[in-house]
Amino acid sequence: MRTHRYAVGQHVSYAEASPPHDVWSGHYEIVFLLPAGDREPQYQIRSDDQTYDRVVGESQLQEDLGARGRCG
C-alpha cells in the first residue's frame, strides 16, 4: 500500500487538465485521505469558493506555496 505525500489541513493546488497542458488551480485544502490500495493515493479536497468537495489522485496535486502567506 502506498503512503500519502500530503496531509489533512495542507494547502494544495489542483491540476484541472491532464499533461502536457496542465491548468493549475490553487487554494484547495486537503480534508480527507482516502485509502490508496493498489492505486495512487487519493484525497478529498475543498475550496472556500465552491459548495462541493473533489476527489483527486496524488498526481493531480502539488503543494500550494502561495498558501503560506495567507495562513494565520
mmCIF file as gemmi writes it, N, C-alpha and C atoms, coordinates in Angstrom:
data_model
loop_
_atom_site.group_PDB
_atom_site.id
_atom_site.type_symbol
_atom_site.label_atom_id
_atom_site.label_alt_id
_atom_site.label_comp_id
_atom_site.label_asym_id
_atom_site.label_entity_id
_atom_site.label_seq_id
_atom_site.pdbx_PDB_ins_code
_atom_site.Cartn_x
_atom_site.Cartn_y
_atom_site.Cartn_z
_atom_site.occupancy
_atom_site.B_iso_or_equiv
_atom_site.pdbx_formal_charge
_atom_site.auth_seq_id
_atom_site.auth_asym_id
_atom_site.pdbx_PDB_model_num
ATOM 1 N N . MET Axp A 1 ? 0.851 -1.178 0 1 0 ? 1 A 1
ATOM 2 C CA . MET Axp A 1 ? 0 0 0 1 0 ? 1 A 1
ATOM 3 C C . MET Axp A 1 ? 0.895 1.238 0 1 0 ? 1 A 1
ATOM 4 N N . ARG Axp A 2 ? 0.568 2.212 -0.831 1 0 ? 2 A 1
ATOM 5 C CA . ARG Axp A 2 ? 1.34 3.442 -0.918 1 0 ? 2 A 1
ATOM 6 C C . ARG Axp A 2 ? 0.92 4.414 0.168 1 0 ? 2 A 1
ATOM 7 N N . THR Axp A 3 ? 1.849 5.25 0.581 1 0 ? 3 A 1
ATOM 8 C CA . THR Axp A 3 ? 1.544 6.245 1.611 1 0 ? 3 A 1
ATOM 9 C C . THR Axp A 3 ? 1.228 7.585 0.957 1 0 ? 3 A 1
ATOM 10 N N . HIS Axp A 4 ? 0.505 8.41 1.674 1 0 ? 4 A 1
ATOM 11 C CA . HIS Axp A 4 ? 0.11 9.721 1.183 1 0 ? 4 A 1
ATOM 12 C C . HIS Axp A 4 ? 1.254 10.729 1.349 1 0 ? 4 A 1
ATOM 13 N N . ARG Axp A 5 ? 1.479 11.532 0.34 1 0 ? 5 A 1
ATOM 14 C CA . ARG Axp A 5 ? 2.509 12.578 0.369 1 0 ? 5 A 1
ATOM 15 C C . ARG Axp A 5 ? 2.008 13.813 1.12 1 0 ? 5 A 1
ATOM 16 N N . TYR Axp A 6 ? 0.706 14.088 1.051 1 0 ? 6 A 1
ATOM 17 C CA . TYR Axp A 6 ? 0.123 15.286 1.651 1 0 ? 6 A 1
ATOM 18 C C . TYR Axp A 6 ? -0.713 14.902 2.868 1 0 ? 6 A 1
ATOM 19 N N . ALA Axp A 7 ? -0.944 15.879 3.743 1 0 ? 7 A 1
ATOM 20 C CA . ALA Axp A 7 ? -1.657 15.622 4.997 1 0 ? 7 A 1
ATOM 21 C C . ALA Axp A 7 ? -2.951 16.431 5.062 1 0 ? 7 A 1
ATOM 22 N N . VAL Axp A 8 ? -3.882 15.978 5.895 1 0 ? 8 A 1
ATOM 23 C CA . VAL Axp A 8 ? -5.111 16.724 6.139 1 0 ? 8 A 1
ATOM 24 C C . VAL Axp A 8 ? -4.744 18.111 6.655 1 0 ? 8 A 1
ATOM 25 N N . GLY Axp A 9 ? -5.4 19.127 6.116 1 0 ? 9 A 1
ATOM 26 C CA . GLY Axp A 9 ? -5.138 20.5 6.502 1 0 ? 9 A 1
ATOM 27 C C . GLY Axp A 9 ? -4.113 21.199 5.632 1 0 ? 9 A 1
ATOM 28 N N . GLN Axp A 10 ? -3.39 20.432 4.819 1 0 ? 10 A 1
ATOM 29 C CA . GLN Axp A 10 ? -2.371 21.018 3.953 1 0 ? 10 A 1
ATOM 30 C C . GLN Axp A 10 ? -3.036 21.702 2.767 1 0 ? 10 A 1
ATOM 31 N N . HIS Axp A 11 ? -2.461 22.829 2.334 1 0 ? 11 A 1
ATOM 32 C CA . HIS Axp A 11 ? -2.984 23.569 1.185 1 0 ? 11 A 1
ATOM 33 C C . HIS Axp A 11 ? -2.263 23.113 -0.076 1 0 ? 11 A 1
ATOM 34 N N . VAL Axp A 12 ? -3.043 22.87 -1.127 1 0 ? 12 A 1
ATOM 35 C CA . VAL Axp A 12 ? -2.507 22.34 -2.373 1 0 ? 12 A 1
ATOM 36 C C . VAL Axp A 12 ? -3.11 23.073 -3.568 1 0 ? 12 A 1
ATOM 37 N N . SER Axp A 13 ? -2.458 22.918 -4.701 1 0 ? 13 A 1
ATOM 38 C CA . SER Axp A 13 ? -3.001 23.312 -5.993 1 0 ? 13 A 1
ATOM 39 C C . SER Axp A 13 ? -3.419 22.033 -6.7 1 0 ? 13 A 1
ATOM 40 N N . TYR Axp A 14 ? -4.4 22.147 -7.562 1 0 ? 14 A 1
ATOM 41 C CA . TYR Axp A 14 ? -5.006 21.002 -8.229 1 0 ? 14 A 1
ATOM 42 C C . TYR Axp A 14 ? -4.907 21.189 -9.74 1 0 ? 14 A 1
ATOM 43 N N . ALA Axp A 15 ? -4.485 20.157 -10.457 1 0 ? 15 A 1
ATOM 44 C CA . ALA Axp A 15 ? -4.407 20.203 -11.922 1 0 ? 15 A 1
ATOM 45 C C . ALA Axp A 15 ? -5.763 19.848 -12.506 1 0 ? 15 A 1
ATOM 46 N N . GLU Axp A 16 ? -6.414 20.833 -13.108 1 0 ? 16 A 1
ATOM 47 C CA . GLU Axp A 16 ? -7.745 20.626 -13.67 1 0 ? 16 A 1
ATOM 48 C C . GLU Axp A 16 ? -7.711 19.979 -15.044 1 0 ? 16 A 1
ATOM 49 N N . ALA Axp A 17 ? -6.551 19.964 -15.693 1 0 ? 17 A 1
ATOM 50 C CA . ALA Axp A 17 ? -6.401 19.349 -17.014 1 0 ? 17 A 1
ATOM 51 C C . ALA Axp A 17 ? -5.245 18.356 -16.956 1 0 ? 17 A 1
ATOM 52 N N . SER Axp A 18 ? -5.152 17.529 -17.956 1 0 ? 18 A 1
ATOM 53 C CA . SER Axp A 18 ? -4.111 16.492 -17.996 1 0 ? 18 A 1
ATOM 54 C C . SER Axp A 18 ? -2.861 17.006 -18.691 1 0 ? 18 A 1
ATOM 55 N N . PRO Axp A 19 ? -1.697 16.402 -18.361 1 0 ? 19 A 1
ATOM 56 C CA . PRO Axp A 19 ? -0.466 16.773 -19.058 1 0 ? 19 A 1
ATOM 57 C C . PRO Axp A 19 ? -0.629 16.545 -20.553 1 0 ? 19 A 1
ATOM 58 N N . PRO Axp A 20 ? 0.05 17.249 -21.402 1 0 ? 20 A 1
ATOM 59 C CA . PRO Axp A 20 ? 1.098 18.219 -21.082 1 0 ? 20 A 1
ATOM 60 C C . PRO Axp A 20 ? 0.57 19.63 -20.874 1 0 ? 20 A 1
ATOM 61 N N . HIS Axp A 21 ? -0.729 19.831 -20.869 1 0 ? 21 A 1
ATOM 62 C CA . HIS Axp A 21 ? -1.307 21.17 -20.763 1 0 ? 21 A 1
ATOM 63 C C . HIS Axp A 21 ? -1.997 21.352 -19.412 1 0 ? 21 A 1
ATOM 64 N N . ASP Axp A 22 ? -1.274 21.093 -18.338 1 0 ? 22 A 1
ATOM 65 C CA . ASP Axp A 22 ? -1.846 21.229 -17.005 1 0 ? 22 A 1
ATOM 66 C C . ASP Axp A 22 ? -2.344 22.653 -16.764 1 0 ? 22 A 1
ATOM 67 N N . VAL Axp A 23 ? -3.518 22.753 -16.175 1 0 ? 23 A 1
ATOM 68 C CA . VAL Axp A 23 ? -4.06 24.034 -15.739 1 0 ? 23 A 1
ATOM 69 C C . VAL Axp A 23 ? -4.195 23.933 -14.229 1 0 ? 23 A 1
ATOM 70 N N . TRP Axp A 24 ? -3.313 24.638 -13.502 1 0 ? 24 A 1
ATOM 71 C CA . TRP Axp A 24 ? -3.275 24.525 -12.05 1 0 ? 24 A 1
ATOM 72 C C . TRP Axp A 24 ? -4.171 25.57 -11.418 1 0 ? 24 A 1
ATOM 73 N N . SER Axp A 25 ? -4.962 25.119 -10.466 1 0 ? 25 A 1
ATOM 74 C CA . SER Axp A 25 ? -5.855 25.983 -9.714 1 0 ? 25 A 1
ATOM 75 C C . SER Axp A 25 ? -5.508 25.831 -8.24 1 0 ? 25 A 1
ATOM 76 N N . GLY Axp A 26 ? -5.259 26.925 -7.55 1 0 ? 26 A 1
ATOM 77 C CA . GLY Axp A 26 ? -4.816 26.862 -6.161 1 0 ? 26 A 1
ATOM 78 C C . GLY Axp A 26 ? -5.925 27.05 -5.155 1 0 ? 26 A 1
ATOM 79 N N . HIS Axp A 27 ? -5.514 27.174 -3.913 1 0 ? 27 A 1
ATOM 80 C CA . HIS Axp A 27 ? -6.399 27.473 -2.792 1 0 ? 27 A 1
ATOM 81 C C . HIS Axp A 27 ? -7.33 26.317 -2.427 1 0 ? 27 A 1
ATOM 82 N N . TYR Axp A 28 ? -6.817 25.103 -2.477 1 0 ? 28 A 1
ATOM 83 C CA . TYR Axp A 28 ? -7.555 23.935 -2.002 1 0 ? 28 A 1
ATOM 84 C C . TYR Axp A 28 ? -6.934 23.454 -0.703 1 0 ? 28 A 1
ATOM 85 N N . GLU Axp A 29 ? -7.755 22.858 0.137 1 0 ? 29 A 1
ATOM 86 C CA . GLU Axp A 29 ? -7.266 22.274 1.38 1 0 ? 29 A 1
ATOM 87 C C . GLU Axp A 29 ? -7.631 20.796 1.402 1 0 ? 29 A 1
ATOM 88 N N . ILE Axp A 30 ? -6.709 19.972 1.835 1 0 ? 30 A 1
ATOM 89 C CA . ILE Axp A 30 ? -6.987 18.541 1.951 1 0 ? 30 A 1
ATOM 90 C C . ILE Axp A 30 ? -7.841 18.324 3.193 1 0 ? 30 A 1
ATOM 91 N N . VAL Axp A 31 ? -9.004 17.683 3.006 1 0 ? 31 A 1
ATOM 92 C CA . VAL Axp A 31 ? -9.917 17.46 4.13 1 0 ? 31 A 1
ATOM 93 C C . VAL Axp A 31 ? -10.026 15.993 4.527 1 0 ? 31 A 1
ATOM 94 N N . PHE Axp A 32 ? -9.572 15.083 3.649 1 0 ? 32 A 1
ATOM 95 C CA . PHE Axp A 32 ? -9.685 13.665 3.968 1 0 ? 32 A 1
ATOM 96 C C . PHE Axp A 32 ? -8.719 12.871 3.104 1 0 ? 32 A 1
ATOM 97 N N . LEU Axp A 33 ? -8.076 11.874 3.703 1 0 ? 33 A 1
ATOM 98 C CA . LEU Axp A 33 ? -7.208 10.953 2.956 1 0 ? 33 A 1
ATOM 99 C C . LEU Axp A 33 ? -7.998 9.69 2.662 1 0 ? 33 A 1
ATOM 100 N N . LEU Axp A 34 ? -8.045 9.301 1.414 1 0 ? 34 A 1
ATOM 101 C CA . LEU Axp A 34 ? -8.77 8.102 1.014 1 0 ? 34 A 1
ATOM 102 C C . LEU Axp A 34 ? -7.782 6.949 0.858 1 0 ? 34 A 1
ATOM 103 N N . PRO Axp A 35 ? -8.203 5.724 1.152 1 0 ? 35 A 1
ATOM 104 C CA . PRO Axp A 35 ? -7.299 4.573 1.033 1 0 ? 35 A 1
ATOM 105 C C . PRO Axp A 35 ? -6.776 4.432 -0.395 1 0 ? 35 A 1
ATOM 106 N N . ALA Axp A 36 ? -5.495 4.135 -0.506 1 0 ? 36 A 1
ATOM 107 C CA . ALA Axp A 36 ? -4.873 4.027 -1.824 1 0 ? 36 A 1
ATOM 108 C C . ALA Axp A 36 ? -5.015 2.627 -2.409 1 0 ? 36 A 1
ATOM 109 N N . GLY Axp A 37 ? -4.895 1.615 -1.579 1 0 ? 37 A 1
ATOM 110 C CA . GLY Axp A 37 ? -4.904 0.251 -2.105 1 0 ? 37 A 1
ATOM 111 C C . GLY Axp A 37 ? -3.764 0.07 -3.086 1 0 ? 37 A 1
ATOM 112 N N . ASP Axp A 38 ? -4.058 -0.468 -4.265 1 0 ? 38 A 1
ATOM 113 C CA . ASP Axp A 38 ? -3.044 -0.662 -5.297 1 0 ? 38 A 1
ATOM 114 C C . ASP Axp A 38 ? -2.924 0.543 -6.231 1 0 ? 38 A 1
ATOM 115 N N . ARG Axp A 39 ? -3.789 1.525 -6.048 1 0 ? 39 A 1
ATOM 116 C CA . ARG Axp A 39 ? -3.761 2.725 -6.891 1 0 ? 39 A 1
ATOM 117 C C . ARG Axp A 39 ? -2.951 3.815 -6.209 1 0 ? 39 A 1
ATOM 118 N N . GLU Axp A 40 ? -2.835 4.957 -6.883 1 0 ? 40 A 1
ATOM 119 C CA . GLU Axp A 40 ? -2.157 6.089 -6.263 1 0 ? 40 A 1
ATOM 120 C C . GLU Axp A 40 ? -3.026 6.62 -5.114 1 0 ? 40 A 1
ATOM 121 N N . PRO Axp A 41 ? -2.408 7.215 -4.109 1 0 ? 41 A 1
ATOM 122 C CA . PRO Axp A 41 ? -3.19 7.785 -3.009 1 0 ? 41 A 1
ATOM 123 C C . PRO Axp A 41 ? -4.198 8.807 -3.534 1 0 ? 41 A 1
ATOM 124 N N . GLN Axp A 42 ? -5.356 8.84 -2.904 1 0 ? 42 A 1
ATOM 125 C CA . GLN Axp A 42 ? -6.431 9.749 -3.295 1 0 ? 42 A 1
ATOM 126 C C . GLN Axp A 42 ? -6.749 10.666 -2.125 1 0 ? 42 A 1
ATOM 127 N N . TYR Axp A 43 ? -7.28 11.85 -2.467 1 0 ? 43 A 1
ATOM 128 C CA . TYR Axp A 43 ? -7.557 12.882 -1.476 1 0 ? 43 A 1
ATOM 129 C C . TYR Axp A 43 ? -8.916 13.51 -1.739 1 0 ? 43 A 1
ATOM 130 N N . GLN Axp A 44 ? -9.57 13.913 -0.679 1 0 ? 44 A 1
ATOM 131 C CA . GLN Axp A 44 ? -10.761 14.746 -0.79 1 0 ? 44 A 1
ATOM 132 C C . GLN Axp A 44 ? -10.29 16.165 -0.498 1 0 ? 44 A 1
ATOM 133 N N . ILE Axp A 45 ? -10.518 17.084 -1.459 1 0 ? 45 A 1
ATOM 134 C CA . ILE Axp A 45 ? -10.051 18.459 -1.302 1 0 ? 45 A 1
ATOM 135 C C . ILE Axp A 45 ? -11.237 19.416 -1.353 1 0 ? 45 A 1
ATOM 136 N N . ARG Axp A 46 ? -11.044 20.589 -0.75 1 0 ? 46 A 1
ATOM 137 C CA . ARG Axp A 46 ? -12.126 21.575 -0.652 1 0 ? 46 A 1
ATOM 138 C C . ARG Axp A 46 ? -11.554 22.965 -0.928 1 0 ? 46 A 1
ATOM 139 N N . SER Axp A 47 ? -12.352 23.773 -1.586 1 0 ? 47 A 1
ATOM 140 C CA . SER Axp A 47 ? -12.024 25.169 -1.833 1 0 ? 47 A 1
ATOM 141 C C . SER Axp A 47 ? -13.099 26.035 -1.181 1 0 ? 47 A 1
ATOM 142 N N . ASP Axp A 48 ? -12.691 27.152 -0.6 1 0 ? 48 A 1
ATOM 143 C CA . ASP Axp A 48 ? -13.65 28.035 0.071 1 0 ? 48 A 1
ATOM 144 C C . ASP Axp A 48 ? -14.697 28.601 -0.875 1 0 ? 48 A 1
ATOM 145 N N . ASP Axp A 49 ? -14.386 28.709 -2.153 1 0 ? 49 A 1
ATOM 146 C CA . ASP Axp A 49 ? -15.326 29.326 -3.087 1 0 ? 49 A 1
ATOM 147 C C . ASP Axp A 49 ? -16.195 28.31 -3.84 1 0 ? 49 A 1
ATOM 148 N N . GLN Axp A 50 ? -16.215 27.047 -3.387 1 0 ? 50 A 1
ATOM 149 C CA . GLN Axp A 50 ? -17.058 26.031 -4.015 1 0 ? 50 A 1
ATOM 150 C C . GLN Axp A 50 ? -17.936 25.371 -2.958 1 0 ? 50 A 1
ATOM 151 N N . THR Axp A 51 ? -19.077 24.856 -3.371 1 0 ? 51 A 1
ATOM 152 C CA . THR Axp A 51 ? -20.018 24.241 -2.444 1 0 ? 51 A 1
ATOM 153 C C . THR Axp A 51 ? -19.906 22.718 -2.413 1 0 ? 51 A 1
ATOM 154 N N . TYR Axp A 52 ? -18.86 22.186 -3.006 1 0 ? 52 A 1
ATOM 155 C CA . TYR Axp A 52 ? -18.672 20.74 -3.06 1 0 ? 52 A 1
ATOM 156 C C . TYR Axp A 52 ? -17.197 20.414 -2.905 1 0 ? 52 A 1
ATOM 157 N N . ASP Axp A 53 ? -16.911 19.165 -2.551 1 0 ? 53 A 1
ATOM 158 C CA . ASP Axp A 53 ? -15.538 18.68 -2.455 1 0 ? 53 A 1
ATOM 159 C C . ASP Axp A 53 ? -15.202 17.901 -3.717 1 0 ? 53 A 1
ATOM 160 N N . ARG Axp A 54 ? -13.904 17.769 -3.981 1 0 ? 54 A 1
ATOM 161 C CA . ARG Axp A 54 ? -13.418 16.977 -5.113 1 0 ? 54 A 1
ATOM 162 C C . ARG Axp A 54 ? -12.621 15.795 -4.573 1 0 ? 54 A 1
ATOM 163 N N . VAL Axp A 55 ? -12.641 14.686 -5.297 1 0 ? 55 A 1
ATOM 164 C CA . VAL Axp A 55 ? -11.773 13.551 -5.007 1 0 ? 55 A 1
ATOM 165 C C . VAL Axp A 55 ? -10.77 13.479 -6.145 1 0 ? 55 A 1
ATOM 166 N N . VAL Axp A 56 ? -9.491 13.566 -5.785 1 0 ? 56 A 1
ATOM 167 C CA . VAL Axp A 56 ? -8.426 13.635 -6.795 1 0 ? 56 A 1
ATOM 168 C C . VAL Axp A 56 ? -7.287 12.705 -6.43 1 0 ? 56 A 1
ATOM 169 N N . GLY Axp A 57 ? -6.53 12.303 -7.435 1 0 ? 57 A 1
ATOM 170 C CA . GLY Axp A 57 ? -5.344 11.486 -7.22 1 0 ? 57 A 1
ATOM 171 C C . GLY Axp A 57 ? -4.144 12.354 -6.884 1 0 ? 57 A 1
ATOM 172 N N . GLU Axp A 58 ? -3.163 11.738 -6.251 1 0 ? 58 A 1
ATOM 173 C CA . GLU Axp A 58 ? -1.973 12.466 -5.83 1 0 ? 58 A 1
ATOM 174 C C . GLU Axp A 58 ? -1.235 13.121 -7.003 1 0 ? 58 A 1
ATOM 175 N N . SER Axp A 59 ? -1.274 12.499 -8.174 1 0 ? 59 A 1
ATOM 176 C CA . SER Axp A 59 ? -0.585 13.053 -9.343 1 0 ? 59 A 1
ATOM 177 C C . SER Axp A 59 ? -1.221 14.355 -9.822 1 0 ? 59 A 1
ATOM 178 N N . GLN Axp A 60 ? -2.417 14.668 -9.351 1 0 ? 60 A 1
ATOM 179 C CA . GLN Axp A 60 ? -3.112 15.895 -9.729 1 0 ? 60 A 1
ATOM 180 C C . GLN Axp A 60 ? -2.855 17.032 -8.742 1 0 ? 60 A 1
ATOM 181 N N . LEU Axp A 61 ? -2.005 16.806 -7.752 1 0 ? 61 A 1
ATOM 182 C CA . LEU Axp A 61 ? -1.779 17.801 -6.704 1 0 ? 61 A 1
ATOM 183 C C . LEU Axp A 61 ? -0.33 18.256 -6.658 1 0 ? 61 A 1
ATOM 184 N N . GLN Axp A 62 ? -0.142 19.462 -6.168 1 0 ? 62 A 1
ATOM 185 C CA . GLN Axp A 62 ? 1.174 19.967 -5.808 1 0 ? 62 A 1
ATOM 186 C C . GLN Axp A 62 ? 0.976 20.927 -4.639 1 0 ? 62 A 1
ATOM 187 N N . GLU Axp A 63 ? 2.019 21.095 -3.845 1 0 ? 63 A 1
ATOM 188 C CA . GLU Axp A 63 ? 1.931 21.984 -2.69 1 0 ? 63 A 1
ATOM 189 C C . GLU Axp A 63 ? 1.624 23.398 -3.172 1 0 ? 63 A 1
ATOM 190 N N . ASP Axp A 64 ? 0.692 24.06 -2.482 1 0 ? 64 A 1
ATOM 191 C CA . ASP Axp A 64 ? 0.333 25.446 -2.802 1 0 ? 64 A 1
ATOM 192 C C . ASP Axp A 64 ? 1.23 26.363 -1.986 1 0 ? 64 A 1
ATOM 193 N N . LEU Axp A 65 ? 2.368 26.722 -2.567 1 0 ? 65 A 1
ATOM 194 C CA . LEU Axp A 65 ? 3.345 27.533 -1.842 1 0 ? 65 A 1
ATOM 195 C C . LEU Axp A 65 ? 2.811 28.924 -1.524 1 0 ? 65 A 1
ATOM 196 N N . GLY Axp A 66 ? 1.887 29.417 -2.297 1 0 ? 66 A 1
ATOM 197 C CA . GLY Axp A 66 ? 1.293 30.731 -2.034 1 0 ? 66 A 1
ATOM 198 C C . GLY Axp A 66 ? 0.421 30.744 -0.796 1 0 ? 66 A 1
ATOM 199 N N . ALA Axp A 67 ? -0.004 29.572 -0.333 1 0 ? 67 A 1
ATOM 200 C CA . ALA Axp A 67 ? -0.872 29.492 0.843 1 0 ? 67 A 1
ATOM 201 C C . ALA Axp A 67 ? -0.15 29.903 2.115 1 0 ? 67 A 1
ATOM 202 N N . ARG Axp A 68 ? 1.169 29.801 2.134 1 0 ? 68 A 1
ATOM 203 C CA . ARG Axp A 68 ? 1.929 30.156 3.332 1 0 ? 68 A 1
ATOM 204 C C . ARG Axp A 68 ? 1.695 31.605 3.718 1 0 ? 68 A 1
ATOM 205 N N . GLY Axp A 69 ? 1.562 32.474 2.763 1 0 ? 69 A 1
ATOM 206 C CA . GLY Axp A 69 ? 1.335 33.882 3.046 1 0 ? 69 A 1
ATOM 207 C C . GLY Axp A 69 ? -0.087 34.195 3.469 1 0 ? 69 A 1
ATOM 208 N N . ARG Axp A 70 ? -1.038 33.277 3.192 1 0 ? 70 A 1
ATOM 209 C CA . ARG Axp A 70 ? -2.443 33.505 3.543 1 0 ? 70 A 1
ATOM 210 C C . ARG Axp A 70 ? -2.784 32.944 4.908 1 0 ? 70 A 1
ATOM 211 N N . CYS Axp A 71 ? -1.95 32.081 5.463 1 0 ? 71 A 1
ATOM 212 C CA . CYS Axp A 71 ? -2.255 31.421 6.727 1 0 ? 71 A 1
ATOM 213 C C . CYS Axp A 71 ? -2.146 32.414 7.883 1 0 ? 71 A 1
ATOM 214 N N . GLY Axp A 72 ? -3.027 32.204 8.884 1 0 ? 72 A 1
ATOM 215 C CA . GLY Axp A 72 ? -2.937 32.989 10.1 1 0 ? 72 A 1
ATOM 216 C C . GLY Axp A 72 ? -3.745 34.153 10.028 1 0 ? 72 A 1
